[in-house]
């Protein structure tokens, strides 16, 4: 039962965080699509854990934080909110980079997981 309660608490926290983040249309007016192409890496013999593409449209929540894929990781994850905000502010269309999980505990070493990402943004055409 404790596991179920923890899951429900995590789901409720995620819901609150998404509501607090607001919608893409509210946070980034004029942005019509945000596409994340990510490769998850871990420090093990087979380092590529997953390749993933996420698409965000104006009606989606502007919540760009992904949890670490390691169950034993505490307070880890990957927050790309500041990367998206900087990309929109600079009026560039794409950015590539890498981010490392900052979570830790007794069973995971610092830098145990990372994501290589490419973020592409499409905006509405400005009317003349």
N, C-alpha and C positions, 0 to 999 in steps of 0.2 A: 504494500500500500504506500509506503514511503516513496518508492520510485514513481508511482502514479501521481502522487501529490507534487513531487518535484517537477515532473513533466508539466502538470497543469499550471504550476507557478511560473515556469519558464515560458509557457505559451501566453499567459496573462501579461508577463513583463514584455514579451515581444510585441504583443498587441498595443500596449501602452507606448512603447518606443516608436512603433510605426505611426501611431496617431500623433505623437509629438513631432515626428519628422515632417509631417505634412505631405501634401501631394506634390508630385513633380511639377505640375502646372502652377502651384503656388510658390514653390521654392525657386523654380527656374522658368519664368514666363518665356514663352517663345520656343522652348525646347520641345521638339516633337517626338524624339526617341533618344534613348541612351542605351548603348549596347556594350556589355562587358564580355570580353573573351578572356578567360582565366585558365591557367594551368596550376593546379595545386601540387606542391612538392613536399616531401617529407624526408627526413634524414634517415633513410633505411636503404637496404640493398636495391629495392625497386622504387626509385624516388618519385616517379610520377604517379600521384594518387588518382587524379581525375582531371579531365579537361571539360570545361563548362562554359556555356554561353547564357547570359541573362539579358533579357530585354525589358526596358522600362519605358512606358508611355505616359503621357500627361496625367492619366487617371490613376496611376500606380503611386504607392507611397514612395517618398524620396528617402528611403531607408536603405543605405548602401553598406551595411555591416553584415559580414558573414561569420558564422561561428567557425572555430577551429574544428577540423574533422577528427581530431584525436579525442576520444571520450575522456581520457584521463587528464586532459588539459584544463586548467582552472583559470578563469578570467582571460582567456585568450580570444583570438579571432582577428578579423581583418576589417578595418573600417576605412572605406574608400570615399567617405563623404567629402573630406577636404580636397581630395584629388578631383572629384567631379566639380565641386564649387570653383576651384582654381581654373579648371578647364573651361567652364562656362564664362567665368569672369574675363579670362584672356581672349575669349572669342575664337579659340582654336577648335579644331574638329576632332583631334585625336591625341592621345597620350599613351605612352607605354611606360611600364615601370615594374618594380618588384616591392613587395611588402612582406615583412616577417612577423610571425605570430609572437606576441609578447607574453603569452600565458606561460605559467610554469607551476610545477609542484615537484614532489619527490621523484616522480617517475618519468618526467619529460625534461629534457635539457633545453636551455635557452636556444632559440633559433631552430626548434624541432620541426617547424613547418613554415612554408612560405607560399606566396602566390605571385606568379608572373602574370601581369595583366596588360590588356590593351582596351582602352575605353574610347568609343566613338560616339560623338554627339551630332544629331541632326537638328537643325532649327528651322522654324518657319521662314519662308522667304520674305524679306522686307518688301513692303509695297512701295512703289515709286509714285 
